[in-house]
Each structure stands twice: as structure tokens, then as C-alpha cells.
Amino acid sequence: MSRLSSFTSWMLLPALAICLEARADVSLNNMFGDHMVLQQGIANRVWGRAAPGEKVTVSIAGQSQATTAGDDGRWEVKLEPLTEYGGPHTLTIKGNNEVTFQDVLVGEVWICSGQSNMQWAVNQSNDPDIEKAAANFPAIRLISVPQVGTQEPQDNFKGTWQVCSPQTVGDFSAVGYFFGRQLHQTLGVPVGLIDNAWGGSAADAWVKREKLAAHPTLKAIHDRWTKLEGEKPNDGQMKGNQRPGNIHAGVLTPSIGYGIRGVIWYQGESNASRAHQYRTLFPFMIQSWRDEWNLADNKDFPFYWVQLADYMAEKPEPGDSAWAELREAQTLTLDALPNTGQAVIIDIGEGKDIHPKNKQDVAKRLARWALAETYKQPGIACKSPRYAGMTREGAKVVLSFNEVAGGWRPFDVAEPRGFTIAGADGKFVTARAAVRKDGTIEVWSDGVTEPVAVRYAWADNPACNMYSGAGLPLTPFRTDDFPGVTVGKE
């Protein structure tokens, strides 16, 4: 037994040495790899693991940054801003071993996030055959983060950067790709797109659980789930896309801190039944992301989202709508936070399909925001008209608006459609409307002699037709603050 023990120990020594050496090897988060895009003009973070106390040096484009791994083996450096677009560059990381990444470009990096309408792939959009055939854009790079639902913050994920081509683009986010393609073609710079969308996800799942628990009103979300967890729900709920913090820990955390220009977001369907709560939850989520990314030179990075499309059956009579209230919550976020934008698509949904296939126009309206507001491209309109105020003139209400670039252009017919009007009883009826020479819109109904409120496109799937001369649809709105159907459903 003694000889066997000695022999076994001797045989284990090489394996132990290899194990120790492997533990000492420098490794990186999978956000870093061949074909990656580094954000131009900011101090990009590079991070990973090594042996405790191991010196690590990161080099690219003539600069080197050094650090020492901490007691937990974690290390991080910040690169000096790379100001010239293009490449390719080689990113080299040296410790006890050496790691190199080839074909690294410097460009514009955007996160493409939300639920299924952001996840919806090029293969599922309009004209996928010709879209893929034309996708020869080697300066556009794509990476997807897998859907992992957990309460345990993940350090890494399984994914690699891919060069955009007819072979790689089909399964990528359609809105993300069409958005990135528009930026690339307009600006002439490399574009990196990070797709981390998860179909059916609630916004609650994209926020750190502890932050919800500490919020005075959003704590209700945390408390409801704490009760549910105590009742031992099924495994699908525990690992799913509704549980607070699940997607934040499993999908978002591995990429937090990577250099980005901004975020595009398409979500809200799963929160429509709690639309009133979304007024607080959505801006809280955006601010939380900004705080956690902690980009000193891009602190309030752009966050542009898609307002919910028209969906479900058209109803001839005015009524309440949770989807209309969710759209209102999205619009209110424009005023709650700086550097935000909303792509209104009340005109390009499909009543029969919650996943409209026209993702090209959705992406164009998002790209308008980025091109006009982030990149300051002249002559590009991005803001849909918004309600500004109202006055009473006898039995008529006169409405004023902002952002009516190029005047009004009612679609299909000359008369404005989509307006309803109500008296003090709060009962809305279909209204007539007309555009005045000064750009205001007068609204009336013979059945309402003393109007107090007007609504526009206030339905799941409204029949409405108002556009600015720039071709952007009027943002759905209401002038009243009557309690909605989602109030109290927190």
C-alpha cells in the first residue's frame, strides 16, 4: 500500500502542476475575442481572471496598460480612448501566458435588448432571402448572449463575435441588424451589435433584484416573488424571464462595463397589464443600467426604445386599453430621463400578429434617433409629433403640438382620424377633427357640447392617420388623467 501510495502521488504531480499552471493562465470575458468591436472615443474596459497577484499587461494600437490581479484573481484595465475608426488591430494580453485577439475594429457599439420583437431574427422579418443575400458587411460585427435565467450573477457567457455575412446574419436580431446597417451605411464606420434580447421577458427581470427590493414602490414586485418562491414554484418559473433579477444576473451582468455607445430597446408587451407601474419601472431600469455601466465618458449613454405597435382587433367604439397605457408610460419616460428617444410605430404593427414582420421600418425610426441626436447628422428628423396643450373654444377642443416637422400629412384621407372626445362624465365618443392653418387641430363631436378631454390613438389597435411632413406618426396621447385600467395593478 505504501508503494502504491507513493506511486500514485508521483503520478499526480504532473497533473497537479498542469492544474496550477492552468489556474494561473490569464483568461478574459467572452465579450473579448477575435472580430470584436471596441467603442471609439471612450476609455474601454478590458477585464478577466488570472492568478492572485499576477501582473497583466494589455496592449493595442501602440498603447499598453498594466495591472495586477487581485486576491480573487480578478483584474481590469482601462485603455486610453481609441480615436481613429477602423483597424484591424490585435489586442494582446500578457500574464504568465499570452492571449491575442485578431481582427479587432474600432467603431460604434450598441446593445440590442428587450423581448421577442427585438429577438425576432432576420430570418423572420420581411424579405429575409434578399436581406441575407445583401448582408456582405464585414465591418459590422455581431455577438449574441444566450438566455440564462438565474439569481446568481454570471461572470461569463457562451458566445463569440461574428463578421456580418449572408451566412451569419439570419439568426441575428432583425431590428438590431437593420439599425446597425443604417448606422454603418450612413456614418461609414464599423459597427458592433450585442444581441441579448429574450422573448416574453418582463422589464422586472432586467433589473438587479436588490435594487427592486430597496425601492419604495417597486418593492412590491420583489415581495410578490418572495412569497411565490416560498411556495416552491416549478423550475421553469425560477429560471424564467419573469422572475425579478433573473435576466440581469444571467444575461446582462457578463457584459456590464463593456464599452458601448448606447442601447436600443423593444419591450413592454409583457408589462402591459401593469402599465401604470411601468411609469416608474422603465425609467428606473434605464437609470440602473447607466449607473452600473459606470462609463465616465458616456455616463448618460443614449437609450432609444420602440413604443408598442398596434395589435389585436380594431374596435369601432372608444374604450380603455392597457396597451395604450403602456405606450403612455413609455412616452412619459422621455421627460423623466435625458438622452432618451422613442420610435413610434403605431402604424406598422399587425392586428393578427404580436410580432409584426416589418422590422426594417422599426429599425429606421430607431436609427433616426441615433443619427440625429447621438451623431448629430444634419437634416434628419427623429422626433414624432407630441401633444403640447389644449384650449376650449365653445364645443370644440383645440390642440397644439411639438415636433411637427414639415406640417401635418394625414394618411390615406384628408380628414384626421383617430380622435375621441369626452365631457365631464369621462365617456369618450368618436370625434371629428380638422387641421387649422396655424398647425393646431380642432376636435369636436355633436354629442359632446362641453368637452373636457381628447384622446388620440387610444386603443390596442387604433385606426389613426396623422403624420408629420417628415413621415413620422403622431404619438398616441390623452389630455386627461382619468384613472386607467392598470392603476393599482402593481
C-alpha positions in Angstrom: 0.0 0.0 0.0 2.9 2.3 0.8 4.5 1.7 -2.6 1.1 2.3 -4.3 0.5 5.5 -2.4 4.0 6.8 -3.3 3.5 5.8 -7.0 0.0 7.5 -7.1 1.4 10.7 -5.5 4.3 10.7 -8.1 1.8 10.3 -10.9 -0.4 13.1 -9.7 2.4 15.6 -9.5 2.4 16.4 -13.3 -1.3 16.7 -13.3 -1.2 19.0 -10.2 1.4 21.2 -11.9 -0.7 21.4 -15.1 -3.7 22.3 -12.9 -1.8 25.0 -11.1 -0.5 26.4 -14.4 -4.0 26.4 -15.9 -5.3 28.3 -12.9 -2.6 30.9 -13.4 -3.4 31.4 -17.0 -4.8 34.8 -18.0 -8.4 34.5 -19.3 -10.9 37.0 -20.4 -14.7 37.5 -20.5 -16.1 36.4 -23.8 -17.0 39.9 -24.7 -13.4 40.0 -25.9 -12.4 37.9 -28.8 -11.5 37.8 -32.5 -13.5 40.2 -34.7 -14.7 42.2 -31.7 -15.5 45.9 -32.0 -14.2 48.4 -29.4 -16.1 51.6 -28.8 -14.4 54.6 -30.4 -13.6 57.6 -28.2 -14.1 56.2 -24.7 -11.9 54.6 -22.1 -12.7 50.9 -22.9 -12.5 48.4 -20.0 -10.8 45.1 -20.5 -11.2 42.5 -17.7 -10.7 38.9 -16.9 -9.1 36.4 -14.5 -5.5 35.4 -13.6 -3.7 34.0 -10.6 -3.9 36.3 -7.5 -1.1 38.8 -7.7 -0.3 38.0 -11.3 0.8 41.0 -13.4 -1.3 41.5 -16.5 -0.5 43.8 -19.5 -3.0 44.7 -22.2 -1.7 46.2 -25.5 -3.4 47.5 -28.6 -2.7 50.2 -31.3 0.6 51.3 -29.7 -0.5 51.6 -26.1 -0.1 49.2 -23.1 -1.9 49.2 -19.8 -0.8 47.1 -16.8 -2.4 45.9 -13.6 -2.2 43.2 -11.0 -4.8 40.5 -10.4 -6.5 40.9 -7.0 -6.7 38.3 -4.3 -9.8 36.9 -6.0 -7.9 36.6 -9.3 -9.9 39.4 -11.0 -8.2 42.1 -13.0 -9.2 45.1 -15.1 -7.5 47.8 -17.1 -8.8 50.8 -18.9 -7.5 51.6 -22.4 -6.9 55.2 -23.4 -9.6 56.2 -25.9 -9.1 55.0 -29.4 -10.0 57.9 -31.5 -9.5 56.6 -35.1 -12.2 54.4 -36.5 -11.2 51.2 -38.3 -8.5 48.6 -37.9 -7.9 45.8 -37.9 -5.9 45.7 -34.7 -4.5 43.0 -32.5 -5.4 43.0 -28.8 -2.7 41.3 -26.7 -3.0 40.3 -23.1 0.1 39.0 -21.3 0.5 37.4 -17.9 2.0 34.1 -17.2 0.7 33.2 -20.6 -0.3 35.3 -23.7 -3.7 35.7 -25.3 -4.1 37.5 -28.6 -7.3 38.6 -30.4 -7.1 39.3 -34.1 -9.2 41.5 -36.5 -10.3 43.9 -33.8 -12.1 47.0 -35.1 -12.7 50.4 -33.5 -16.3 51.6 -34.2 -19.8 52.2 -32.7 -21.1 49.5 -30.3 -24.8 49.2 -29.5 -26.7 46.8 -27.3 -29.9 45.4 -28.8 -32.2 44.4 -26.0 -35.8 43.7 -24.9 -38.2 40.9 -25.6 -39.3 38.9 -28.6 -39.8 41.8 -31.0 -36.1 42.6 -30.5 -35.1 39.0 -30.5 -37.1 38.4 -33.8 -34.5 37.3 -36.3 -33.7 38.5 -39.9 -35.0 35.1 -41.0 -38.4 36.0 -39.6 -38.6 39.5 -40.9 -39.8 40.8 -44.3 -37.8 39.7 -47.3 -35.3 37.5 -45.4 -34.0 36.0 -48.6 -32.9 39.2 -50.2 -31.8 40.8 -46.9 -29.4 37.9 -46.2 -28.2 37.9 -49.8 -27.2 41.5 -49.5 -25.6 41.2 -46.0 -22.0 41.5 -47.1 -20.8 44.0 -44.4 -17.5 42.8 -43.0 -17.3 46.0 -40.8 -20.5 45.0 -39.0 -19.8 42.6 -36.2 -22.4 40.6 -34.3 -22.5 38.8 -30.9 -25.4 37.1 -29.1 -25.7 36.4 -25.4 -27.6 33.2 -24.5 -30.7 33.2 -22.4 -29.8 32.2 -18.9 -32.2 32.9 -16.1 -30.7 32.9 -12.6 -30.4 34.8 -9.4 -26.6 34.2 -9.4 -24.6 36.9 -11.2 -22.7 35.3 -14.1 -19.1 36.2 -14.9 -19.2 35.0 -18.4 -21.4 33.5 -21.2 -21.0 31.3 -24.3 -20.7 33.4 -27.4 -18.3 34.8 -30.0 -18.1 37.8 -32.3 -19.1 37.0 -35.9 -18.4 39.0 -39.1 -21.7 40.0 -40.7 -22.3 38.0 -43.9 -25.2 36.2 -45.6 -24.2 33.1 -43.6 -24.2 34.7 -40.2 -26.9 37.3 -40.2 -30.0 35.1 -40.5 -30.4 34.3 -36.8 -29.4 37.7 -35.5 -31.9 40.3 -34.2 -33.6 41.9 -37.2 -34.2 45.2 -35.6 -30.6 45.2 -34.3 -29.1 44.3 -37.7 -31.2 46.8 -39.7 -30.4 49.5 -37.2 -26.7 48.8 -37.3 -26.7 48.6 -41.1 -28.2 52.0 -41.3 -25.6 53.5 -39.0 -22.8 51.8 -40.9 -24.0 52.9 -44.3 -24.7 56.5 -43.1 -21.6 57.1 -41.0 -19.2 54.8 -42.9 -17.7 53.3 -39.7 -17.5 49.8 -38.1 -20.5 48.8 -36.0 -20.6 46.2 -33.2 -24.0 44.8 -32.2 -24.7 42.9 -28.9 -28.0 41.0 -29.0 -29.2 40.0 -25.6 -33.0 40.1 -26.1 -35.2 37.4 -24.5 -38.7 36.8 -25.9 -41.6 37.3 -23.4 -39.4 38.9 -20.8 -40.7 41.4 -18.2 -38.7 44.5 -17.5 -38.6 43.4 -13.8 -36.2 40.6 -14.8 -33.7 43.1 -16.4 -33.2 44.9 -13.1 -31.0 43.8 -10.2 -33.1 42.1 -7.6 -31.7 44.0 -4.7 -32.5 47.4 -6.3 -36.1 46.4 -6.7 -36.2 45.3 -3.0 -34.9 48.7 -1.9 -37.3 50.8 -4.0 -40.3 52.3 -2.1 -42.9 51.2 -4.6 -41.2 48.6 -6.9 -40.5 46.6 -3.7 -44.0 45.2 -4.3 -42.5 43.2 -7.3 -39.8 41.7 -5.1 -42.2 40.9 -2.3 -44.7 39.2 -4.6 -42.0 36.9 -5.9 -40.5 36.3 -2.5 -44.0 34.9 -1.5 -44.1 32.9 -4.7 -40.7 31.5 -4.1 -41.7 30.3 -0.7 -44.5 28.3 -2.2 -41.9 26.3 -4.2 -43.0 27.1 -7.8 -41.8 25.0 -10.7 -38.3 25.2 -12.1 -39.4 27.0 -15.2 -40.6 30.0 -13.2 -37.4 30.1 -11.2 -35.2 30.1 -14.3 -37.6 32.0 -16.5 -37.8 35.5 -17.9 -40.4 37.0 -15.5 -38.6 36.5 -12.2 -37.1 39.8 -10.9 -33.4 40.0 -11.5 -33.2 36.7 -13.5 -32.1 38.2 -16.8 -30.0 40.9 -15.1 -27.9 38.3 -13.4 -27.8 35.7 -16.2 -27.7 37.7 -19.3 -26.8 41.4 -18.6 -24.2 41.1 -15.9 -21.5 39.4 -18.1 -21.5 42.4 -20.5 -21.9 45.2 -18.0 -18.9 47.6 -18.3 -18.1 46.7 -21.9 -17.6 49.9 -23.9 -20.8 50.9 -25.7 -22.3 54.0 -27.4 -25.8 53.2 -26.4 -28.8 50.8 -26.2 -31.8 50.2 -28.4 -34.8 48.5 -26.6 -38.0 46.9 -27.7 -40.1 45.6 -24.8 -43.3 46.3 -23.0 -45.9 43.7 -24.1 -45.2 41.6 -21.0 -45.7 44.6 -18.7 -48.8 45.9 -20.3 -51.2 44.6 -17.6 -49.1 46.7 -15.1 -48.7 49.7 -17.4 -49.1 52.2 -14.6 -46.3 50.6 -12.7 -44.1 50.8 -15.8 -44.1 54.6 -15.5 -41.7 54.0 -12.5 -40.2 50.7 -13.5 -39.0 51.6 -17.0 -37.0 54.8 -16.2 -35.7 53.1 -13.0 -34.4 50.2 -15.2 -32.7 52.6 -17.6 -31.0 54.6 -14.9 -29.9 51.4 -13.1 -28.2 50.3 -16.3 -26.5 53.6 -16.7 -25.3 53.6 -13.1 -24.0 50.0 -13.3 -22.2 50.5 -16.6 -20.4 53.5 -15.0 -18.9 54.9 -18.2 -17.3 58.1 -17.0 -17.0 59.5 -20.5 -20.5 58.2 -21.6 -22.4 58.4 -18.3 -25.9 59.0 -19.6 -25.5 56.9 -22.7 -28.3 57.0 -25.3 -31.2 54.8 -24.6 -33.7 54.6 -27.5 -36.8 52.4 -27.4 -39.7 51.3 -29.6 -43.1 52.2 -28.5 -45.6 49.3 -28.7 -47.1 48.7 -32.1 -50.8 48.4 -32.9 -52.0 44.9 -32.1 -55.2 42.9 -31.6 -58.6 43.6 -33.1 -59.7 47.0 -34.1 -62.6 48.1 -32.0 -65.1 50.6 -33.5 -66.1 52.2 -30.2 -63.7 54.1 -27.9 -62.7 52.3 -24.7 -59.9 51.6 -22.2 -56.7 49.9 -23.2 -53.8 48.5 -21.1 -51.6 48.7 -24.2 -52.5 52.4 -24.7 -51.5 53.0 -21.0 -48.2 51.2 -21.6 -47.5 53.4 -24.6 -48.2 56.4 -22.4 -45.8 55.1 -19.7 -43.1 54.8 -22.4 -43.7 58.4 -23.6 -43.6 59.8 -20.1 -40.1 58.3 -19.8 -38.9 60.8 -22.4 -39.5 63.5 -19.9 -38.1 61.6 -16.9 -34.6 61.0 -18.2 -32.1 62.8 -20.5 -30.7 61.3 -23.7 -33.7 59.1 -24.4 -35.8 58.6 -27.6 -38.9 56.8 -28.7 -39.6 55.3 -32.1 -43.4 55.5 -32.5 -44.7 52.6 -34.7 -48.4 52.8 -34.1 -48.8 52.5 -37.9 -46.7 49.4 -38.7 -48.0 46.6 -36.4 -50.2 43.7 -37.4 -53.6 43.1 -35.6 -53.2 39.4 -36.0 -49.6 39.1 -35.0 -47.8 40.4 -31.9 -44.6 40.0 -34.0 -45.0 42.3 -37.0 -42.6 41.3 -39.7 -41.8 44.8 -40.8 -38.6 45.2 -38.7 -36.9 47.4 -41.4 -39.1 50.5 -40.7 -38.8 49.9 -36.9 -35.0 50.0 -37.2 -35.0 53.1 -39.4 -37.0 55.0 -36.8 -34.6 54.0 -34.1 -31.6 54.8 -36.4 -33.1 58.3 -36.9 -32.7 59.0 -33.2 -29.1 57.8 -33.2 -28.1 59.6 -36.3 -29.8 62.9 -35.4 -29.2 63.0 -31.6 -26.1 60.9 -31.0 -24.2 61.5 -34.1 -25.5 65.0 -34.9 -26.2 64.3 -38.5 -27.9 67.4 -40.1 -31.3 67.3 -41.7 -32.5 64.0 -40.2 -35.9 64.1 -38.4 -36.3 61.7 -35.5 -39.0 63.0 -33.2 -42.6 62.1 -33.7 -45.1 64.9 -33.1 -46.2 65.1 -29.4 -49.2 66.7 -27.8 -48.3 70.0 -26.1 -51.6 71.6 -24.8 -55.3 72.2 -25.3 -57.8 75.1 -25.1 -61.6 75.1 -25.2 -63.5 77.1 -27.8 -67.2 76.5 -27.2 -67.9 72.9 -28.1 -64.5 72.4 -29.6 -61.1 71.5 -28.2 -58.1 73.0 -29.9 -54.9 71.0 -29.6 -51.3 72.2 -30.0 -48.3 70.0 -30.7 -44.5 69.9 -30.8 -42.2 68.4 -33.4 -44.5 68.8 -36.3 -41.6 68.9 -38.8 -42.9 69.9 -42.3 -46.5 70.4 -41.1 -49.3 67.7 -41.0 -49.8 65.0 -43.5 -52.9 62.9 -42.8 -52.5 59.5 -44.4 -55.0 58.0 -47.0 -57.7 60.6 -46.4 -57.6 64.3 -45.8 -59.5 64.3 -42.6 -57.6 63.5 -39.4 -58.8 60.2 -37.9 -58.2 58.5 -34.5 -59.5 61.2 -32.2 -62.1 60.7 -29.4 -63.6 63.3 -27.1 -65.4 63.3 -23.7 -67.3 65.5 -21.4 -67.0 65.6 -17.6 -68.6 62.2 -17.4 -65.5 60.6 -18.9 -67.4 58.8 -21.6 -65.4 59.1 -24.9 -67.0 59.1 -28.3 -65.6 59.2 -31.8 -64.8 62.7 -32.8 -64.3 64.8 -35.9 -61.1 66.7 -36.4 -59.6 69.3 -38.7 -56.2 70.9 -39.1 -56.1 74.7 -38.8 -53.8 76.9 -40.8 -51.6 77.5 -37.7 -51.0 73.8 -37.3 -53.3 73.3 -34.4 -56.0 70.6 -34.6 -59.6 71.2 -33.6 -61.7 68.3 -32.3 -65.4 68.1 -31.7 -68.5 65.9 -31.6 -72.1 66.9 -31.9 -72.8 64.6 -29.0 -70.4 66.4 -26.6 -71.4 70.0 -26.1 -69.0 70.7 -23.2 -65.8 68.7 -23.9 -63.1 68.3 -21.3 -60.8 65.7 -22.7 -59.5 64.4 -26.0 -57.6 61.2 -26.8 -55.8 60.1 -29.9 -54.9 56.5 -31.0 -56.1 55.3 -27.5 -56.7 51.7 -28.2 -54.9 48.4 -28.6 -55.1 48.7 -32.3 -56.3 52.2 -33.2 -57.5 53.5 -36.6 -55.4 56.6 -36.9 -53.7 58.5 -39.7 -51.7 61.6 -38.5 -48.1 62.1 -39.6 -45.7 65.0 -39.7 -44.4 66.1 -43.1 -41.2 64.2 -42.2 -43.2 61.0 -42.3 -43.3 60.3 -38.5 -46.6 59.3 -36.9 -48.2 61.4 -34.2 -47.5 59.9 -30.7 -50.6 58.4 -29.1 -51.8 60.6 -26.2 -54.6 61.7 -23.9 -55.3 65.1 -22.4 -57.0 63.7 -19.3 -55.7 62.0 -16.2 -58.8 59.8 -15.6 -57.7 56.6 -13.7 -56.7 53.9 -16.1 -57.4 50.2 -16.1 -54.0 49.3 -14.8 -53.9 51.7 -11.8 -53.4 49.6 -8.7 -52.2 46.5 -10.6 -48.7 46.7 -9.2 
